[in-house]
Amino acid sequence: MSGALLCADAASVALMTDVEEAFVTLLLRPLESHYQQQQQQQAQAQAQAQAQQEGDDGDVVLLLDALDEADPGELQRAGAVGPNRSSSSNGHRHTDQGGGAGGRGGYEAACPTVCGNRALQLVVGQLSRLPPCVRFVFTTRPDAAAGQVLPCLERTFPGGVTILKPSELRKPSGGGDGVVGGGGDGVGVGGGGVMVYHTAAAACRDAGQRVVERPAPQLSDVYDLYGSVFQLSYRKYGGPEQAALAADLLAVLMAAREPLSVSFLQQLGVGSAVPLLPGYPRLFFLDEHHLYTVHKSLGDWLLDLALSGRWAVDVRRGHERIGLHLAATWRSSNGSGGGGGAASGMTTSTLSYTLKYAIAHLAEAAGGAGAATTAPGGTQGQQGGGAAAASALDALLSDFGFVRAVLDAGHGPAMIGALGAMQQHTTYSYDALRWLRSELYNLYGKTVGGLVDNALVAAPWITQLYRAASMAAGQPYATCLALPRGGWPECQAVLKVRARSSACHQDSHERSVPPTGSLFLQTGFDKVNK
């Protein structure tokens, strides 16, 4: 199996964007080949069958950790009602599941996003097709996918799912080592409680505070330890400069969409603050030159002002810092910024992250939801959209070379989602959103000039998008007020149908949806508007 993987072309693998193609190339074909070889060896070596049964049976075990962390952010926030805090309507209380697949404890009811958990979608759509020699180990909170993760796994692998609580995976301890084995079943926490409590307790002891172990710690106990670690760490800083640097790094870490490398953190100017992080290297740690948090609960605590109080992170500052750096790196790698769309001066990892998330970071910084009012250590956080982030966002969106690079990388829908989530639009972002939302599938495969031509046709002449396209096209003229004034049409999107053919069903129709979503127009071949 390893030979089949090593023979694959690394350059082609790096360019894969389709999940099905990557699954077939990197998992299905190598494992099917491994399974066939395994069957042949067993058929040819019947004399060793008993030894194989008693020893290693040759199965391949795939571990997928924390399926719940693949839930969309809005679904995680909907289900993350703090410990012992009742919900607004049904009185249910959120209980932590210890990070494992223990039981079907309570959760705050939320409407799941369709195909929102991409990891669960991968398990159902692709991994379930692997040969019988493959076995899986999944870890997840039972409330993942709005409480549907365990039923979904049981439907995907009928009769083959064994559910274990976290306490059943831990060796009981008689004490002395600071690890509690499994006494006292708490409601919804699995017998051993929240296991990350012991790591947080060790970080608290490292900071110089004595911790009394609890037999079945709850999530609220973990949050209390986080607060103690942060308070002890900020007392030891040499001055406000160190505290501000650590706060900036925490903001960047919470805003990042992927684990960031140490070199990238150094480019942002916060790399030297890694040893200053509270609880480092237990709550925050480096692995393969990337910075990680020990558990999702730490991020939840830092992002919730009601839980962490003065230690809450102003995540908007992190989005702004990352977004401005990515925008500046793109501009410096592309000269004036209006060129061909390939950033020759950027590393592969930086270019990939830029095309995926630059718009998302700048959109959050310029017009996203409100952030915490105080940064860690009690410093005042930034409120409202940043003018610098708004300017950088408009510059990237009006760079047709950048737009083409994002579309070529397959991130067009993600860019639309980031712009659509803005609560306050910039000068250019609304025009870009309307254009991309209505013309996305007409833009794929076009050159920079083709994007410009499409914008000139699709955008109303009074919009900033039309002006940017006119400048990019080098038009010697401009539309004047002699034409009737008009903006974007009420129609949000049109689903076009082809002319009558054998592939066109009798019920095919066009649909128009206005931005408010309050009206819906359907036109069929019966020439009746509904």
JOUR-V547221 format. One record per pair of residues at least 24 apart in sequence whose C-alpha atoms are under 10 Angstrom apart, sorted by the first residue. I is the first residue (numbers start at 0). J is the second residue. Records with the same first field share a line. If there is no record, write none. Layout:
BEGIN
I=J + J
END
This chain:
BEGIN
0=25 + 26 + 28 + 29 + 30 + 31 + 32 + 33 + 34 + 36
1=29 + 30 + 33
2=29
3=28 + 29 + 30 + 32 + 33
4=28 + 29
13=347
14=408
15=408
16=408 + 409 + 410
17=409
18=121 + 124 + 125
19=121 + 124 + 125
22=121 + 125 + 126 + 129
23=125 + 126 + 129
26=125 + 126 + 129
27=125 + 126 + 128 + 129 + 130
28=129 + 130
30=59 + 129 + 130 + 131 + 132 + 133
31=129 + 130 + 131 + 132 + 133
32=130
33=57 + 58 + 59 + 130 + 132
34=58 + 59 + 129 + 130 + 131 + 132 + 133
35=130 + 132
37=132
38=132
56=132
57=132 + 133
58=131 + 132 + 133 + 134
59=130 + 131 + 132 + 133 + 134 + 135
60=132 + 133 + 134 + 135 + 136
61=126 + 133 + 134 + 135 + 136 + 137
62=134 + 135 + 136 + 137 + 138
63=118 + 119 + 122 + 135 + 136 + 137 + 138 + 139
64=98 + 99 + 118 + 136 + 137 + 138 + 139
65=98 + 99 + 100 + 118 + 137 + 138 + 139 + 140 + 143 + 294 + 295
66=98 + 99 + 100 + 116 + 117 + 118 + 119 + 122 + 137 + 138 + 139 + 140 + 141 + 143 + 144 + 148
67=98 + 99 + 116 + 118 + 119 + 138 + 139 + 140 + 141 + 142 + 143 + 144 + 145 + 146 + 148 + 295
68=116 + 118 + 139 + 140 + 143 + 144 + 295
69=115 + 116 + 117 + 118 + 119 + 120 + 139 + 143 + 144
70=111 + 112 + 114 + 115 + 116 + 117 + 118 + 119 + 143 + 144 + 145
71=111 + 112 + 114 + 115 + 116 + 117 + 144
72=115
73=109 + 111 + 112
74=108 + 109 + 110 + 111 + 112 + 115 + 116 + 143 + 144 + 145
75=107 + 109 + 111 + 142 + 143 + 144 + 145 + 299
76=107 + 109 + 299 + 303
77=106 + 107 + 108 + 109 + 110 + 111 + 145
78=105 + 106 + 107 + 108 + 109 + 110 + 142 + 143 + 144 + 145 + 146
79=106 + 107 + 142 + 296 + 299 + 303
80=106 + 107
81=107 + 218 + 219 + 222 + 299 + 300 + 303 + 305 + 306
82=217 + 218 + 219 + 220 + 222 + 306
83=217 + 218 + 219
93=142 + 187 + 218
94=142 + 185 + 186 + 187 + 188 + 217 + 218 + 219
95=140 + 141 + 142 + 185 + 186 + 187 + 188 + 189 + 192 + 193 + 217 + 218 + 219 + 296
96=139 + 140 + 141 + 142 + 164 + 165 + 185 + 186 + 187 + 188 + 189 + 190 + 192 + 193 + 194 + 217 + 218
97=139 + 140 + 141 + 164 + 165 + 166 + 187 + 188 + 189 + 190 + 191 + 192 + 193 + 194 + 195 + 196 + 216 + 217 + 218
98=138 + 139 + 140 + 141 + 164 + 165 + 188 + 189 + 192 + 193 + 194 + 195 + 294 + 295 + 296
99=137 + 138 + 139 + 140 + 141 + 162 + 163 + 164 + 165 + 166 + 168 + 188 + 189 + 193 + 194
100=137 + 138 + 139 + 140 + 141 + 142 + 148 + 149 + 161 + 162 + 163 + 164 + 165 + 189
101=138 + 139 + 140 + 141 + 162 + 163 + 164 + 165 + 166 + 167 + 187 + 188 + 189 + 190
102=140 + 141 + 142 + 149 + 162 + 163 + 164 + 165 + 186 + 187 + 188 + 189
103=140 + 141 + 142 + 146 + 147 + 148 + 149 + 150 + 187 + 188
104=140 + 141 + 142 + 146 + 186 + 187 + 188 + 189
105=141 + 142 + 146 + 186 + 187
106=141 + 142 + 143 + 145 + 146 + 187
107=142 + 145 + 146
108=142 + 145 + 146
109=142 + 144 + 145 + 146
110=144 + 145
111=143 + 144 + 145 + 146 + 147
112=144 + 145
113=144
114=144
115=144
116=143 + 144 + 148
119=143 + 144 + 148 + 151 + 152
120=151
122=151 + 152 + 155
123=151 + 152 + 154 + 155 + 156
124=155
126=155
127=152 + 155 + 156
134=159
135=160
136=160 + 161
137=162
138=162 + 163 + 165
140=188
141=187
163=189
164=188 + 189 + 190 + 191 + 192
165=189 + 190 + 191 + 192 + 193 + 194
166=190 + 191 + 192 + 193 + 194
167=191
169=194
174=212
177=201 + 210 + 211 + 212 + 213
178=212 + 213 + 214
179=212 + 213 + 214 + 215 + 216
180=214 + 215
181=214 + 215
182=213 + 214 + 215
183=214 + 215 + 216
184=214 + 215
185=214 + 215 + 216 + 217
186=215 + 217
187=217
188=215 + 216 + 217 + 218
189=215
190=214 + 215 + 216
191=215 + 216 + 217
192=216 + 217 + 218
193=217 + 218 + 219 + 220 + 221
194=218 + 221
195=221 + 282 + 293 + 294 + 295 + 296 + 297
196=220 + 221 + 222 + 223 + 224 + 225
197=221 + 224
198=224 + 278 + 281 + 282 + 293 + 294
199=223 + 224 + 225 + 227 + 228 + 278 + 281 + 282 + 293 + 294 + 297
200=224 + 225 + 227 + 228 + 278 + 281
201=228 + 278 + 281 + 282
202=227 + 228 + 277 + 278 + 279 + 280 + 281 + 282
203=227 + 228 + 229 + 231 + 232 + 277 + 278 + 281 + 282
204=228 + 278
205=278 + 279 + 281
206=230 + 231 + 232 + 235 + 277 + 278 + 279
207=231 + 232
218=296
219=306
221=296 + 297 + 300
222=296 + 297 + 299 + 300 + 301 + 306 + 307
223=300 + 306 + 307
225=277 + 278 + 282 + 296 + 297 + 300 + 301 + 307 + 310
226=277 + 300 + 301 + 306 + 307 + 308 + 309 + 310
227=277 + 278
228=277 + 278 + 279 + 282
229=276 + 277 + 278 + 307 + 310 + 375 + 376
230=277 + 309 + 310 + 375 + 376
231=277 + 278
232=275 + 276 + 277 + 278 + 279 + 376
233=275 + 276 + 277 + 375 + 376
234=376
235=275
236=275
239=376 + 378
241=271 + 272 + 275 + 276
242=272 + 275 + 276 + 374 + 375 + 376 + 377 + 378
243=272 + 374 + 375 + 376 + 377 + 378
244=268 + 269 + 270 + 271 + 272 + 273 + 275 + 276
245=269 + 270 + 271 + 272 + 273 + 274 + 275 + 276 + 277 + 375 + 376
246=272 + 275 + 276 + 310 + 311 + 312 + 313 + 316 + 317 + 374 + 375 + 376 + 377 + 378
247=272 + 312 + 313 + 314 + 316 + 317 + 320 + 374 + 375
248=272 + 273 + 275 + 276 + 312 + 316 + 317 + 320
249=273 + 276 + 277 + 298 + 301 + 311 + 312 + 313 + 314 + 316 + 317 + 374 + 375
250=301 + 302 + 311 + 312 + 313 + 314 + 315 + 316 + 317 + 318 + 319 + 320 + 321 + 374 + 375
251=312 + 313 + 314 + 315 + 316 + 317 + 318 + 319 + 320 + 321
252=290 + 291 + 292 + 298 + 312 + 314 + 317 + 318 + 321
253=292 + 297 + 298 + 299 + 301 + 302 + 312 + 313 + 314 + 315 + 317 + 318
254=302 + 312 + 313 + 314 + 315 + 316 + 317 + 318 + 319 + 320 + 321 + 360 + 363 + 364
255=314 + 317 + 318 + 321 + 356 + 360
256=318 + 352 + 355 + 356 + 359 + 360
257=289 + 290 + 291 + 352 + 356
258=286 + 288 + 289 + 290 + 291 + 292
259=288 + 289 + 290 + 291 + 352
260=285 + 286 + 287 + 288 + 289 + 290 + 291 + 348
261=285 + 286 + 287 + 288 + 289 + 290
262=288 + 289
263=289 + 321 + 324 + 348 + 349
264=289 + 290 + 321
266=321 + 324
267=320 + 321 + 323 + 324 + 325
268=320
301=371 + 374 + 375
302=370 + 371
303=370 + 371
304=370 + 371 + 372 + 373 + 374
305=371
307=375
308=371 + 372 + 373 + 374 + 375 + 376 + 377
309=371 + 372 + 373 + 374 + 375 + 376 + 377 + 378 + 379
310=371 + 373 + 374 + 375 + 376 + 377 + 378
311=370 + 371 + 372 + 373 + 374 + 375 + 376 + 377 + 380
312=370 + 371 + 372 + 373 + 374 + 375 + 376 + 380
313=369 + 370 + 371 + 372 + 373 + 374 + 375 + 378 + 379 + 380 + 381 + 382
314=363 + 364 + 369 + 370 + 371 + 374 + 380 + 381
315=360 + 361 + 362 + 363 + 364 + 365 + 366 + 367 + 368 + 369 + 370 + 371 + 380 + 381 + 382 + 383 + 384 + 385
316=360 + 363 + 364 + 370 + 371 + 374 + 380 + 381 + 382 + 384 + 385
317=360 + 363 + 364
318=356 + 357 + 359 + 360 + 361 + 362 + 363 + 364 + 365 + 367 + 388
319=357 + 360 + 361 + 362 + 363 + 364 + 365 + 384 + 385 + 387 + 388 + 389 + 391
320=360 + 361 + 364 + 388
321=353 + 356 + 357 + 360 + 361 + 364 + 388
322=353 + 356 + 357 + 358 + 359 + 360 + 361 + 362 + 363 + 364 + 387 + 388 + 391 + 392
323=357 + 360 + 361 + 364 + 387 + 388 + 389 + 390 + 391 + 392
324=353 + 357 + 391
325=349 + 350 + 352 + 353 + 354 + 356 + 357 + 358 + 360 + 361 + 391
326=353 + 357 + 358 + 361 + 388 + 391 + 392 + 394 + 395
327=391 + 395
328=353
329=353 + 354 + 357 + 395 + 401
330=394 + 395 + 398 + 401
333=400 + 401
335=398
336=394 + 395 + 397 + 398 + 399 + 400 + 401
337=394 + 395 + 397 + 398 + 399 + 400 + 401 + 447 + 471
338=398 + 399 + 400 + 401 + 447 + 471
339=398 + 399 + 400 + 401 + 403 + 404 + 446 + 447 + 448
340=398 + 399 + 400 + 401 + 402 + 403 + 404 + 405 + 407 + 446 + 447
341=400 + 401 + 403 + 404
342=400 + 401 + 404
350=404
351=405 + 408
353=401 + 405
354=401 + 402 + 404 + 405 + 406 + 407 + 408 + 409 + 410 + 411 + 414
355=405 + 408 + 409 + 410 + 411 + 413 + 414
356=405 + 410 + 413 + 414 + 417
357=391 + 392 + 395 + 405 + 414 + 417
358=388 + 391 + 392 + 393 + 395 + 396 + 405 + 413 + 414 + 415 + 416 + 417 + 418
359=392 + 413 + 414 + 415 + 416 + 417 + 418 + 420 + 421
360=388 + 392 + 417
361=385 + 387 + 388 + 389 + 390 + 391 + 392 + 393 + 395 + 417 + 418
362=388 + 389 + 391 + 392 + 393 + 414 + 417 + 418 + 419 + 420 + 421 + 422 + 423 + 424 + 425 + 428
363=388 + 389 + 417 + 418 + 420 + 421 + 422 + 423
364=388 + 389 + 392 + 421
365=389 + 390 + 391 + 392 + 421 + 422 + 423 + 424 + 425
366=418 + 420 + 421 + 422 + 423 + 424 + 425 + 428
367=417 + 418 + 420 + 421 + 422 + 423 + 424
368=420 + 421 + 422 + 423
369=422
383=423
384=422 + 423 + 424 + 425
386=425
388=425
389=424 + 425 + 426 + 427 + 428
390=425 + 426 + 427
392=425 + 426 + 427 + 428
393=425 + 426 + 427 + 428 + 431 + 463 + 464
394=427 + 428 + 467
395=427
396=427 + 428 + 430 + 431 + 432 + 464 + 467
397=427 + 428 + 431 + 463 + 464 + 465 + 466 + 467 + 468 + 471
398=447 + 451 + 467 + 468 + 471
399=446 + 447 + 448 + 449 + 450 + 451 + 454 + 467 + 468 + 471
400=446 + 447 + 448 + 450 + 451
401=447
402=435 + 442 + 447 + 450
403=442 + 443 + 444 + 445 + 446 + 447 + 448 + 449 + 450
404=446 + 447
406=439 + 440 + 442 + 443 + 444 + 445
407=442 + 443 + 444 + 445 + 446
409=443
411=435 + 436 + 439 + 440 + 442 + 443
412=436 + 439 + 440
415=439
426=462 + 463 + 464
427=462 + 463 + 464 + 467
428=463 + 464
429=462 + 463 + 464
430=458 + 459 + 462 + 463 + 464 + 465 + 486 + 487
431=458 + 462 + 463 + 464
433=457 + 458 + 464 + 487 + 488 + 491 + 492 + 514
434=458 + 459 + 464 + 487 + 491 + 492
436=491 + 492
437=490 + 491 + 492 + 493 + 494
438=492 + 493
447=471 + 472
448=472
457=487
458=486 + 487 + 488
459=484 + 485 + 486 + 487 + 488
460=484 + 485 + 486 + 487
461=485 + 486 + 487
462=486 + 487
488=513 + 514
489=513 + 514 + 515
490=514 + 515 + 518 + 519 + 520
491=515 + 516
493=520
496=523
499=524
END
